Amino acid sequence: MMQKTLTETVRLATGIPDAQGRPGQVSLVDHIEEAIRTTGHVVGACPTGVGKSFSLLAPAMIAAAKYGQRTVISTESLALLSQILLKDAPVAAAACERVTGTKPKVAVLKGFSNYVCGQSARDSAEALTDTVGQRPSLPSLRSKVKRLTNQKRLYLDGRPFDPVNGVPLLLWALSLTADQAGDKQSYTGNTTTELWDAVSVGPSECIGDACPIFDLCKPRAARAKAADADIVVTNHSMLAVQAAKGVPVIIGNKTLGEFHIIMIDEAHALPANVRSAGASEVSSAAVMSLTRSISRTLDESDPAVGRLIKEGNALAIELEDELSEIAKYTKSGEVCKIKEDADPVETTGDILIAWARSVKSALDGIAKSKNMQARLKAKRLSGRLDAFIGAVGQVKLHRIGTARWIESKTPPVNAKSQTPYWCANASPVNISGLLQANLWTAPVMVDEEDETVQAMKEAGEPVDEETETYPMTVIAVSATLPSRFGYQVGLTAENVNYPSPFDKAYDDSLLYIPKLTPAEIPEMFPGWRPGTKGKFNGALHQAWATKRNVDLVEANAGSALILSANSAAGKAYAAALRRAAKGRWTVHSQWDGLSTQQLTNLWRDDEKSVLVGTKSFMTGVDAKGRTCSLVTIDRIPRAAGNPVDDARVEAIMDALQTSKWSADLYVYVSDAALLLEQALGRLIRSVSDFGMAAILDPRMLKTGPVSYPEPTRKVYKDAAGRFSKVTTSQTVAEEYLHRISDAAFALAS
């Protein structure tokens, strides 16, 4: 029945009455069907073009229609989330209805703070218009907000407020109707994290049914729809919080109800999301920020409040002294790893926790205040204090699978003080156990209508709601997956590689890895002589790659995606390409002040244009056809050394009893290869696509002054293994680009 639903889905989507699923789609549905039947796992590498979205949705629809099983589908990118929700899911639901007579419900669920909080938006608007306590009508408040546009200096909660982007955001938030989702992605204007904070709250900051506009709550409405849905589409950040912190954000959430199947699309990105969600920081800057919030939330003239502020300021100094003493021999740009038996906040840690709890107690008096703005501020500060208490606990003690370190940080550019400070950090490293405990298994929920449960509640006896757990069916798929992915995320299945329909498109394309000419060798490696080993110089490589990028884009007459390993290089490439364009093409860059989606749309709409970006553009950027007929990557996108990945290397060394260099292949090299494969995949997004991908990193070749160690080089070569045609000649590469660009223009004319 799942295969039949897949077939119907494909036919509805294509409009072809006898269309069939692609081989990869059919195989994946078979494996998912078996996993659902046995409550098992599937780990699948599904190259772009397989059509994995339909392969996930068809089984999920049948699981709902026939077995009453509910599914969570999670994606990394918001673009894919929107595609599933708005485009693919309606088609799959209609197909399921044709097959079974039942049309499952689908809903989206994003993080709490992704939605507008009407009360927060009103409070911010009143604060900016000096109408706090006056409760003006919404039309009157919007009118006052409009008049803020021309004001040069605005402050909200003591921080600068940008009227150019902030006023349109406030007006939009204050104009939402009951049937509008009010989520961040539906806002078409420009915003920042700070501005969005002015119109939203986190779950720990919400005052619940005490809110005067509780019935209009956008996050609550989204959760109500999700609770009623058979399939809930969400993003990795939601699952990551649940995995890292053990909070029932989705799985085991009483409001949302039971789920039985969890499908992870773009699964390669989940581990990094979990590590990020589980990261904790303790610093003097954090304490000072809390202290400033106390003065904005409580009455400073109260002696008790003044004492808490004074204590916070003193503790910030003591904490900075304690961390700086431990890290005093740390060189610039390096971090100080915390030993297993060491407590970096041995002197100040317990005092900081006690201070934070005292502040929370002082906030209790505002809990029943009639001033909604004050209550929201108190709730927000209380949530931050809880997070701070947890962070102190995380950095204090060594835990297996967690990395701890101290590093120097520089304040944000807009901060009043630009003095660097020391920060103690903790982050989970081995996340398989967290995923197994918090996502891959779920608590059995108590049936509230059960007679025994009702009798126990009436008798005032406690009902143990989490004594039992049940395993979830888990499907993890991505266009690219590391070889040991199942082990890394706590799943029992081995990787399955599904066939791609894009093989011919790759055969028609060209991979270019430049071999340095005799004239270029001294340019890149001054003083090098045959028989000696050269040393890679990033600045010299950047200058060389800049010229190569210009030559390649010239040959292709624009129509390119230029990817760089770092911002400095990317900015140099964008500047050089703009100078070379002379009106023939437009260059868009990551540093133009627009969102990724806005930049991508501008690039797509003009097939001659060029888009320049760093690692964030190596995934999730799609442009079919001529627009993206040239993709260049200046060098292998290997991450800089960092404590979390170093700890991953050490964990593999212990587990496999291997050397650091061998373990490095499973972490830094594997991660870089995965990102390289994703970046190269930007070239081919449909069966009719073709073009050239260039890796402007001479270390990929054995010949030359310097090359990667052979085991490393092999991993990177495998990441580019889908191309059957490879050249090292600039002349051949440019001739190929001239040929395809001339053909494109001839076709257009």
C-alpha positions in Angstrom: 0.0 0.0 0.0 2.9 2.3 0.7 4.3 1.7 -2.8 0.9 2.3 -4.3 0.7 5.6 -2.5 4.2 6.6 -3.7 3.1 5.8 -7.3 -0.1 7.9 -6.9 2.0 10.7 -5.4 4.4 10.7 -8.3 1.5 10.7 -10.8 -0.3 13.6 -9.1 3.0 15.6 -8.9 4.0 15.1 -12.5 0.6 14.9 -14.1 1.7 11.8 -16.0 -1.0 9.1 -15.7 1.4 6.1 -15.9 4.4 7.7 -14.1 6.3 5.4 -11.7 8.6 6.2 -8.7 12.3 6.4 -9.4 14.4 3.3 -8.4 15.8 5.1 -5.4 12.4 6.2 -4.2 11.0 2.6 -4.6 13.9 1.0 -2.7 13.7 3.6 0.1 9.9 3.1 0.6 10.5 -0.7 0.8 13.1 -0.2 3.5 10.9 2.3 5.4 7.9 0.0 5.2 10.0 -2.8 6.8 11.3 -0.5 9.5 7.7 0.6 10.4 6.6 -3.0 10.5 9.5 -4.0 12.9 10.0 -0.7 14.7 13.5 -0.6 13.2 15.9 2.0 11.7 16.9 3.1 8.2 20.1 5.1 7.5 20.1 6.2 3.8 22.4 8.2 1.5 19.9 9.6 -1.0 21.6 11.8 -3.6 19.8 14.9 -4.8 17.2 13.9 -7.4 16.1 10.6 -5.7 12.9 12.3 -4.5 13.3 11.3 -0.9 10.6 13.7 0.2 7.9 11.6 -1.4 9.6 8.5 -0.2 9.2 9.7 3.4 5.7 11.1 3.0 4.1 8.2 1.3 4.9 5.7 4.2 4.1 8.3 6.8 0.6 8.9 5.2 -0.2 5.2 5.2 1.1 4.7 8.7 -1.4 7.4 9.8 -4.3 6.2 7.6 -4.0 2.5 8.3 -2.2 2.0 11.6 -3.0 5.2 13.5 0.7 6.0 13.8 1.9 9.6 14.0 5.1 10.8 12.4 7.6 13.7 13.0 9.5 14.8 9.9 12.5 17.1 10.6 14.6 19.1 8.2 17.7 21.3 8.6 16.8 24.0 6.1 13.7 26.1 6.3 13.5 26.0 2.5 13.0 22.2 2.6 10.6 22.5 5.5 8.5 24.9 3.4 8.7 22.6 0.4 7.5 19.6 2.3 4.7 21.5 4.0 3.4 23.6 1.1 4.2 21.5 -1.9 5.0 17.8 -1.3 2.7 17.0 1.7 -0.5 18.1 0.1 0.2 16.0 -3.0 1.1 12.9 -0.8 -2.0 13.4 1.3 -4.2 13.6 -1.8 -2.6 10.4 -3.1 -3.2 8.7 0.3 -6.8 9.6 0.1 -7.1 8.1 -3.4 -5.6 4.8 -2.1 -7.2 4.6 1.3 -10.1 7.0 1.4 -8.4 8.9 4.3 -6.6 12.2 4.0 -4.0 12.6 6.9 -3.5 16.0 8.5 -0.1 17.7 8.3 1.1 20.6 10.4 4.3 22.5 11.0 5.8 23.2 14.3 8.7 25.6 14.9 10.4 26.8 18.0 8.3 28.9 20.4 10.3 32.1 19.7 9.8 31.6 15.9 6.3 33.0 16.4 5.2 36.5 17.2 4.1 37.1 20.8 1.3 39.8 20.4 1.9 41.0 24.0 5.6 41.3 23.6 5.1 43.3 20.3 2.6 45.6 22.1 4.9 46.1 25.1 7.9 47.0 22.8 5.7 49.4 20.8 4.4 51.1 24.0 7.9 51.4 25.4 9.2 53.0 22.2 6.3 55.4 21.9 6.2 56.3 25.7 2.7 55.0 26.1 3.4 52.3 28.8 0.4 52.0 31.1 -1.9 54.0 28.7 -3.0 50.9 26.7 -3.7 52.7 23.5 -5.9 51.0 20.9 -4.0 49.0 18.2 -4.8 51.5 15.4 -3.6 54.3 17.6 -0.5 52.4 18.6 0.3 51.5 15.0 0.0 55.2 14.1 2.4 56.2 16.8 4.9 53.5 15.7 4.8 54.7 12.1 6.0 58.1 13.3 9.1 56.6 14.8 10.6 55.9 11.3 12.5 59.2 11.1 13.9 59.2 14.6 17.6 58.7 14.6 18.1 57.4 18.2 15.7 54.9 19.7 16.4 52.6 22.7 14.5 49.6 23.9 15.4 48.1 27.2 18.5 50.1 27.2 19.7 48.8 23.8 19.8 50.7 20.5 16.7 50.0 18.3 17.0 50.2 14.5 13.9 52.1 13.3 14.6 51.4 9.6 14.0 47.7 10.0 12.4 47.6 13.4 9.4 49.8 12.7 8.1 47.7 9.7 8.6 44.6 11.8 6.5 46.1 14.7 3.8 47.2 12.4 3.6 43.8 10.8 3.5 42.1 14.2 0.8 44.5 15.4 -1.3 43.9 12.3 -1.5 40.1 12.3 -4.9 38.6 12.1 -6.1 35.5 14.0 -5.7 33.2 10.9 -2.1 34.3 10.1 0.7 32.0 11.4 2.9 34.9 12.5 6.1 33.0 12.2 9.5 34.5 11.4 9.7 33.0 8.0 6.4 34.6 6.8 7.8 38.1 7.5 9.2 39.4 4.2 11.2 42.3 5.6 14.7 42.5 7.0 15.2 41.6 10.7 17.9 40.7 13.1 18.0 38.5 16.2 17.7 41.6 18.4 14.8 43.0 16.6 12.9 39.7 16.5 13.4 39.4 20.3 11.3 42.6 20.6 8.2 40.8 19.2 8.7 37.3 20.5 9.3 35.3 23.7 10.8 31.9 24.5 8.8 29.2 26.2 10.3 29.9 29.6 9.3 33.6 29.2 5.6 33.1 28.3 3.2 34.0 31.1 0.6 31.5 29.8 -3.1 31.8 30.4 -2.4 34.9 32.6 -1.7 36.8 29.3 -4.6 39.2 28.3 -4.4 38.0 24.7 -3.8 34.3 25.5 -6.6 33.3 23.1 -4.7 34.9 20.2 -1.3 33.3 21.1 0.5 32.3 17.9 2.8 29.6 19.4 -0.2 28.1 21.2 -2.2 28.0 18.0 0.7 26.3 16.2 0.9 23.7 18.9 -2.9 23.1 18.8 -2.7 22.4 15.1 0.3 20.1 15.6 -1.5 18.2 18.3 -4.3 17.5 15.9 -2.1 16.5 13.0 -1.0 13.0 11.9 2.3 14.3 10.6 4.2 17.1 12.1 7.0 18.8 10.1 9.7 20.6 12.2 13.3 21.5 12.1 16.5 20.0 13.6 16.9 22.8 16.2 13.7 21.6 17.9 14.9 18.0 18.1 18.4 19.2 19.1 17.1 20.9 22.2 15.2 17.8 23.2 18.2 15.6 22.6 20.7 17.8 24.3 18.6 18.9 27.3 16.2 16.1 27.7 13.2 18.5 27.5 10.1 16.9 25.8 9.9 19.5 23.1 8.1 17.2 20.7 8.6 13.5 21.6 6.8 12.8 24.9 5.2 16.2 24.9 1.8 16.0 26.6 0.2 18.7 24.5 1.3 17.2 21.2 0.6 13.6 22.1 2.2 10.3 21.2 4.4 9.9 18.1 5.6 6.5 16.7 7.9 7.4 13.8 10.6 10.0 13.4 12.0 10.8 10.0 15.2 12.9 9.8 15.8 14.5 6.4 19.2 16.3 5.9 20.3 14.0 8.7 24.0 14.8 8.3 23.4 18.1 10.1 21.7 16.8 13.2 24.8 15.9 15.2 26.2 19.5 15.0 22.8 20.9 15.9 22.7 18.7 19.0 26.2 19.8 20.1 25.3 23.4 19.6 22.0 23.1 21.6 23.9 21.4 24.4 26.6 24.0 24.6 27.0 26.1 27.8 29.0 29.3 28.6 29.9 31.0 31.8 31.6 34.4 31.7 31.8 37.8 33.4 30.0 39.2 30.4 27.1 36.8 31.0 26.9 37.9 34.7 27.1 41.6 33.8 24.3 41.1 31.2 22.1 39.5 33.9 23.0 42.4 36.3 21.9 45.0 33.7 18.7 43.1 33.2 18.0 43.2 37.0 18.2 47.0 36.9 15.8 47.1 34.0 13.3 44.6 35.6 13.3 45.5 39.3 13.3 48.7 41.2 16.9 49.8 41.7 15.9 52.1 44.6 14.9 49.0 46.6 18.0 48.3 48.9 17.6 44.5 48.4 17.7 45.0 44.6 20.6 47.4 44.8 22.5 44.8 46.9 21.8 42.1 44.2 23.2 44.3 41.5 26.2 45.2 43.5 26.9 41.5 44.3 26.5 40.6 40.6 29.0 43.3 39.5 31.5 42.0 42.2 31.0 38.4 41.2 31.7 39.2 37.5 35.1 40.6 38.5 35.9 37.6 40.7 34.8 35.2 37.9 37.0 37.0 35.4 40.0 36.8 37.8 39.4 33.1 38.4 39.2 32.2 34.7 42.1 34.4 33.7 44.3 32.8 36.4 43.6 29.3 35.0 44.1 30.4 31.4 47.0 32.8 31.9 49.5 30.7 29.8 47.1 30.3 26.9 48.5 31.8 23.7 46.5 34.1 21.5 44.0 32.2 19.3 44.3 29.0 21.4 42.0 27.6 24.1 42.7 26.2 27.5 41.4 22.7 27.9 40.0 22.0 31.4 41.4 18.8 33.0 39.1 16.1 34.1 39.6 16.7 37.8 39.5 20.5 37.6 36.7 22.8 38.4 37.2 26.1 36.5 34.7 27.9 38.8 35.7 26.3 42.1 35.8 29.6 43.9 32.9 31.4 42.3 30.6 28.7 41.0 28.4 27.9 44.0 28.3 31.6 44.9 27.1 32.5 41.4 24.3 29.8 41.6 23.2 31.1 45.0 23.2 34.7 43.7 21.1 33.7 40.6 18.6 31.9 42.9 18.3 35.1 45.1 17.5 37.1 42.0 14.9 34.6 41.0 13.3 34.9 44.5 13.3 38.7 44.1 11.4 38.3 40.8 8.6 36.3 42.5 6.9 39.6 43.6 6.2 40.5 40.0 4.6 37.2 39.1 1.1 38.6 39.9 1.6 42.2 38.8 -1.0 43.7 36.6 1.7 45.3 34.5 2.1 42.8 31.7 5.3 44.3 30.4 6.9 43.9 33.9 5.7 40.3 34.1 7.2 39.5 30.7 10.5 41.0 31.6 10.5 39.1 34.9 9.7 35.8 33.1 12.4 36.4 30.5 15.0 37.2 33.2 13.9 34.2 35.2 14.4 31.9 32.2 17.9 33.4 31.6 18.8 32.8 35.2 17.7 29.1 35.0 19.9 28.7 31.9 22.8 30.4 33.7 22.5 28.1 36.7 22.5 25.1 34.4 25.5 26.4 32.5 27.5 26.8 35.8 26.7 23.2 36.6 27.8 22.0 33.2 31.2 23.7 33.3 32.0 22.8 36.9 32.1 19.0 36.5 33.7 16.6 34.1 31.2 14.3 32.3 32.1 11.5 29.9 31.3 12.6 26.4 31.5 16.4 27.2 34.3 18.8 26.2 35.2 21.7 28.6 37.5 24.6 27.8 38.3 28.2 28.5 38.7 30.7 25.7 39.1 34.4 25.2 36.2 36.2 23.6 35.7 39.7 22.2 32.5 41.6 22.9 30.1 42.4 19.9 30.9 45.4 17.8 28.1 47.5 19.3 29.0 46.8 22.9 30.1 49.7 25.0 33.2 47.9 26.3 35.5 46.2 23.8 37.6 44.6 26.5 38.2 40.8 25.8 37.0 38.4 28.5 37.5 34.8 29.5 34.7 32.3 29.0 34.3 28.8 30.4 32.6 26.4 28.0 31.0 22.9 27.9 29.6 21.1 25.0 28.5 17.5 24.4 30.8 15.5 22.1 29.4 12.0 21.8 25.8 12.6 21.1 24.6 9.0 20.4 23.5 8.4 24.0 21.6 11.6 24.1 19.7 10.8 20.9 19.0 7.2 22.1 17.6 8.4 25.4 15.8 11.5 24.4 14.6 11.0 20.8 14.8 7.4 19.6 12.8 6.2 22.6 9.6 7.9 24.0 7.7 7.8 27.3 4.5 5.9 27.4 1.8 8.5 28.1 -0.9 8.0 30.6 -4.4 7.7 29.2 -6.3 10.5 31.0 -9.6 8.8 30.3 -8.5 5.4 31.8 -10.8 4.6 34.8 -7.8 3.6 37.0 -6.0 6.8 36.3 -9.1 8.9 37.0 -9.7 7.0 40.3 -6.1 7.5 41.4 -6.3 11.3 40.6 -9.6 11.6 42.5 -8.0 9.9 45.5 -5.1 12.3 45.3 -2.6 9.6 44.5 0.3 10.3 42.2 0.2 8.8 38.7 3.7 7.7 37.5 3.7 8.8 33.9 7.2 7.9 32.8 7.8 4.4 34.1 7.7 2.9 30.7 9.2 3.8 27.3 8.8 2.5 23.8 11.2 2.6 20.8 10.5 4.8 17.9 10.8 3.8 14.2 13.7 6.0 13.0 14.5 7.0 9.4 17.6 9.1 8.8 18.4 10.2 5.2 20.5 12.8 3.5 22.1 13.5 0.2 25.4 12.9 1.8 26.3 10.9 4.9 29.6 9.9 6.6 30.3 6.2 6.5 29.8 5.6 10.2 26.7 7.8 10.6 24.5 5.2 12.2 27.0 4.6 14.9 27.6 8.3 15.4 23.9 9.0 16.1 23.0 5.8 18.0 21.1 3.9 15.3 21.5 0.2 14.6 21.2 0.3 10.8 24.1 0.4 8.3 24.3 3.1 5.6 22.3 2.2 2.4 23.3 4.0 -0.8 20.4 4.7 -3.1 20.8 5.2 -6.9 20.7 8.7 -8.3 18.9 9.8 -11.5 21.6 12.5 -12.0 24.4 10.2 -13.1 24.2 11.3 -16.7 24.1 15.0 -15.6 27.4 14.4 -13.8 28.8 12.5 -16.8 28.0 15.6 -19.0 29.8 17.9 -16.6 33.4 18.6 -15.8 35.4 18.7 -12.6 38.4 21.0 -12.7 41.3 20.7 -10.2 44.0 23.1 -11.4 47.6 22.0 -11.7 50.0 24.9 -11.1 52.0 26.1 -14.1 55.7 26.5 -13.8 55.1 30.3 -13.7 52.6 30.0 -10.9 54.7 27.8 -8.6 57.0 30.7 -7.4 53.9 32.9 -7.1 52.3 30.4 -4.6 55.4 29.0 -3.1 58.3 31.6 -3.1 61.7 30.0 -2.8 60.5 26.4 -3.5 62.9 24.1 -5.3 62.2 20.6 -6.8 62.8 17.9 -4.2 61.7 20.0 -1.3 58.3 20.3 0.3 56.4 23.6 0.0 54.4 25.3 2.7 50.8 26.4 1.9 50.2 30.1 2.4 46.6 31.2 2.7 47.2 34.8 1.6 49.1 33.8 -1.5 46.5 31.2 -2.3 43.8 33.8 -2.0 45.5 36.1 -4.5 46.0 33.2 -6.9 42.4 31.9 -6.5 41.0 35.4 -7.0 42.5 35.5 -10.5 41.4 32.0 -11.3 37.8 32.8 -10.2 37.7 35.9 -12.5 39.1 33.9 -15.4 36.5 31.1 -15.0 33.6 33.5 -14.5 34.7 35.5 -17.6 34.8 32.2 -19.6 31.3 31.3 -18.4 30.0 34.9 -18.9 28.7 35.0 -15.3 26.2 32.4 -14.1 28.3 31.2 -11.2 28.3 30.2 -7.5 31.6 31.2 -5.9 32.3 29.5 -2.5 35.1 30.3 -0.2 36.4 28.8 3.0 36.5 32.1 4.9 35.0 35.6 4.8 38.2 37.4 3.9 38.7 35.4 0.8 35.0 35.6 -0.2 35.0 39.4 0.1 38.1 39.6 -2.1 36.5 37.4 -4.8 33.3 39.4 -4.8 35.3 42.7 -5.1 37.4 41.3 -8.0 34.4 39.9 -9.8 32.5 43.2 -9.5 35.5 45.1 -11.0 35.7 42.6 -13.8 31.9 42.6 -14.6 31.7 46.0 -16.3 28.0 45.7 -16.5 28.0 42.2 -18.0 26.8 40.4 -14.9 25.7 41.3 -11.3 27.6 40.1 -8.3 25.6 39.3 -5.1 27.5 38.4 -2.0 26.9 37.2 1.6 28.0 40.6 2.9 25.4 42.7 1.0 23.2 42.9 4.1 20.4 40.6 2.8 19.2 37.3 4.0 20.4 34.1 2.4 16.9 33.6 0.9 16.8 37.1 -0.5 20.2 36.7 -2.1 19.4 33.3 -3.5 16.2 34.7 -5.1 18.0 37.6 -6.7 20.6 35.3 -8.1 18.0 32.8 -9.4 16.0 35.6 -11.1 19.0 36.7 -13.2 20.8 33.7 -14.8 23.9 35.8 -15.7 24.4 36.8 -12.1 27.1 35.6 -9.7 26.6 34.7 -6.0 29.6 34.7 -3.6 29.4 33.1 -0.1 31.1 31.0 2.5 30.3 27.7 4.1 26.7 28.6 4.8 26.1 28.7 1.1 27.6 25.3 0.5 24.3 23.7 1.6 20.6 24.5 0.9 21.3 26.8 -2.1 19.4 25.7 -5.2 19.3 27.1 -8.7 18.5 24.8 -11.6 19.7 25.4 -15.2 22.1 28.0 -16.6 22.2 30.2 -13.4 24.4 27.7 -11.6 26.5 26.3 -14.5 29.8 27.1 -12.7 30.6 26.3 -9.1 34.0 27.1 -7.6 35.3 26.2 -4.2 38.5 27.9 -3.3 39.8 25.2 -0.9 38.7 22.2 1.1 36.3 23.6 3.8 38.1 22.0 6.8 37.1 23.4 10.1 39.7 25.2 12.2 40.9 23.2 15.2 38.4 23.5 18.1 37.8 21.9 21.5 34.7 20.0 20.5 36.1 18.4 17.4 39.4 17.8 19.2 37.4 15.9 21.9 35.7 13.9 19.2 39.1 12.9 17.8 40.3 11.9 21.3 37.1 9.8 21.8 37.7 7.9 18.6 41.4 7.4 19.5 40.2 5.7 22.8 37.4 3.7 21.2 39.4 2.4 18.2 42.8 2.4 19.9 44.2 4.3 17.0 46.5 7.3 16.3 45.5 10.9 16.3 46.1 11.2 12.6 43.8 8.2 11.9 41.1 9.5 14.2 41.4 12.9 12.5 40.1 11.2 9.3 36.8 10.4 11.0 36.3 14.0 12.3 37.9 16.9 10.6 38.6 15.2 7.3 35.2 13.5 7.2 33.3 16.6 8.1 35.2 18.6 5.4 34.6 15.9 2.8 30.9 16.0 3.6 30.7 19.7 3.2 32.7 19.5 0.0 30.3 16.9 -1.5 27.4 19.2 -0.5 29.1 22.2 -2.2 29.8 20.3 -5.4 26.2 19.1 -5.4 25.0 22.7 -5.9 25.9 22.2 -9.6 23.4 19.5 -10.5 19.9 20.1 -9.3 17.9 18.5 -12.1 18.4 15.8 -14.8 18.9 18.4 -17.4 21.6 20.4 -15.6 25.3 20.3 -16.5 28.3 22.6 -16.1 31.7 22.7 -14.4 32.8 22.5 -10.7 36.2 23.7 -9.8 38.2 22.9 -6.6 40.8 25.6 -6.6 43.1 23.7 -4.2 46.3 22.4 -5.8 46.9 20.2 -2.7 44.2 17.8 -4.2 46.8 16.7 -6.7 49.8 14.4 -6.0 52.1 16.5 -8.1 53.3 20.0 -7.0 55.1 21.5 -4.1 52.6 20.4 -1.5 49.7 17.9 -1.4 47.4 16.4 1.2 48.5 13.2 2.9 47.3 10.3 0.7 44.6 9.0 3.2 43.2 12.5 3.4 43.5 13.2 -0.3 41.6 9.9 -1.0 38.7 11.0 1.3 38.4 14.3 -0.5 38.7 12.6 -3.9 35.8 10.3 -3.0 33.7 13.3 -2.1 34.1 14.5 -5.7 33.8 11.0 -7.2 30.5 11.5 -9.0 32.3 13.4 -11.8 33.6 11.1 -14.5 35.4 13.8 -16.4 38.2 15.6 -14.7 40.8 18.1 -16.0 43.8 19.8 -14.4 44.2 22.2 -17.3 43.0 25.8 -17.1 42.8 25.9 -20.9 40.6 22.9 -21.1 38.4 24.3 -18.3 38.0 27.7 -20.0 37.3 26.1 -23.4 34.5 24.0 -21.8 32.9 27.0 -20.2 33.1 29.1 -23.4 31.4 26.2 -25.2 28.5 25.8 -22.8 28.0 29.6 -22.4 28.0 30.1 -26.2 25.5 27.3 -26.6 23.3 28.9 -23.9 23.3 32.3 -25.6 22.7 30.7 -29.0 19.7 28.9 -27.6 18.4 32.0 -25.9 18.6 34.0 -29.1 
